[in-house]
């Protein structure tokens, strides 16, 4: 039986990744955080894991994660208030598949798409 999925995304610099997710997005470090090449973060009911990839070319990074949310309009407004850049192709919009979605990029250009079922 499956009970959870925890995406693993590449990061070039642990402190920059941690500052972005903890400082801007409100995640918390999971566990001791004492692993120099690995980072685990949590917020509400989700976990994101990151592995060190110093040679990552962000322009060639296809890391993506889809995060289901509640009250997406408030979340979107909160991101705007914090001046978190919204992906140029990902403003808040209702998609044909019945999801209200928006997207951002982290410092390594991992795509984070937030979505809430509307229909």
Secondary structure, DSSP 8 states (H G I E B T S, - for coil): -------EEEES-HHHHHIIIIIIT--EE-S----TTEEEEEETTEEEEEEE-TT--GGG---EEEEE-SSHHHHHHHHHHTT--B-TT--SEE-TTSEEEEEEE-TT--EEEEEEE--
